[in-house]
Amino acid sequence: MESLARLVVTFCDLLEAEARLLRRRAVEAAGGVALVLLALFCAALGVAFMGKGLYLLLSRHWGPLAASGASGAAFLLSGGVLWWIARRDARS
């Protein structure tokens, strides 16, 4: 009977230790996800400002309509290249 009680107590200690480890890893994972989301937001904001700068630069020389088309084409091309790279890397 005493060995069965020791087994139960040992199992409960193991369960508690695993729960603590799981909680610590979950907090680390949540922090990592938050950091990645913040980085993505900053990258998107940077791309938006670059697009606005490109548009303003081109609109001085080509006019608003051509500048808008050229800026859109540049970002469409860069998005397509990034999508192609991501797809290629996902396959390998």
PyMOL commands that set and color helices and strands:
alter all, ss='L'
color gray80, all
select helices_A, chain A and resi 2-62+64-91
alter helices_A, ss='H'
color red, helices_A
deselect
rebuild
show_as cartoon
